[in-house]
């Protein structure tokens, strides 16, 4: 098979920085925009260091889940993982009367933010069976 270092030196270095992407079909945006079909929301995996912050946001120091923070953690994941619409766009924030990307995520996606967050986490390599894979 050859030396792994030699093989890596032949690899496209840009691929190491690529993150998985996907499309979420938003029924909430469909309703807001008055379209006939769910609206495509472009999502991508969150960078690992930021992912750790987002995933740990709703955890207490002892590791238990703090349910009072789970929705905010979902909104943070949306802020980090939604590519389109651009939640950091200040014109969009002003249009919806909010002052931050987190508030925009909340007003645009409401409870759908939880589902989008789950999809972003899956793209980021976090899933219910991830622990099982590591154990085996």
SVG drawing of the C-alpha trace seen along z (x, -y; Angstrom):
<svg xmlns="http://www.w3.org/2000/svg" viewBox="-49 -47 55 51">
<polyline fill="none" stroke="black" stroke-width="0.4" points="0.0,0.0 3.0,-2.3 3.8,-4.9 0.8,-6.9 2.8,-10.1 3.6,-9.7 0.0,-9.0 -1.2,-12.1 1.4,-14.3 -0.4,-13.3 -3.8,-14.1 -5.6,-17.4 -4.9,-19.5 -8.1,-21.6 -10.2,-18.5 -9.1,-18.4 -10.9,-21.7 -14.1,-20.7 -17.3,-20.2 -20.3,-18.1 -23.3,-20.0 -27.0,-19.3 -30.4,-20.7 -33.2,-21.0 -36.8,-21.4 -38.4,-24.1 -42.1,-24.0 -41.9,-27.0 -40.2,-29.2 -42.8,-27.8 -45.5,-29.3 -43.7,-32.6 -42.9,-33.1 -46.2,-31.7 -44.6,-29.2 -46.2,-26.0 -43.3,-23.8 -41.0,-23.7 -38.1,-26.1 -34.5,-24.8 -32.3,-25.8 -28.6,-25.1 -26.8,-23.6 -23.3,-22.4 -21.3,-20.6 -19.9,-22.8 -16.2,-23.0 -15.1,-20.7 -14.0,-23.3 -17.2,-25.3 -19.2,-22.0 -17.8,-21.2 -19.0,-24.6 -22.4,-24.2 -22.8,-20.6 -21.7,-21.5 -23.9,-24.5 -26.9,-22.6 -24.8,-20.5 -24.3,-21.1 -20.8,-20.7 -21.6,-17.2 -22.5,-16.3 -26.2,-16.1 -28.5,-17.7 -29.9,-21.1 -33.3,-21.0 -33.8,-24.8 -30.9,-25.4 -31.6,-22.8 -33.6,-25.2 -30.9,-27.8 -28.3,-25.1 -30.4,-24.3 -30.5,-28.0 -26.7,-28.1 -26.3,-25.1 -28.5,-26.8 -26.5,-30.0 -23.3,-28.0 -24.6,-25.5 -27.2,-27.3 -25.5,-28.7 -28.5,-30.0 -30.4,-32.1 -27.5,-34.0 -28.6,-34.6 -25.8,-37.1 -27.2,-39.4 -28.1,-42.6 -30.6,-43.7 -32.5,-40.4 -32.3,-40.9 -33.7,-44.4 -36.5,-43.3 -37.7,-40.8 -37.1,-43.2 -34.4,-41.3 -30.9,-42.2 -28.9,-39.0 -28.5,-35.9 -29.8,-33.8 -33.0,-35.8 -33.4,-35.6 -33.0,-31.8 -35.7,-31.7 -38.2,-33.8 -37.6,-32.2 -37.5,-28.5 -39.4,-28.4 -39.6,-24.8 -38.2,-23.6 -34.8,-24.8 -34.6,-21.6 -35.0,-19.4 -32.5,-21.6 -30.0,-21.4 -30.3,-17.6 -29.5,-17.5 -26.6,-19.8 -25.2,-17.6 -25.5,-14.5 -23.5,-16.3 -21.0,-17.2 -20.5,-13.6 -22.6,-13.7 -25.4,-11.1 -27.1,-8.8 -25.0,-5.8 -21.7,-7.7 -20.9,-6.6 -21.7,-3.0 -19.3,-3.2 -16.5,-4.4 -17.2,-1.6 -16.9,1.1"/>
</svg>
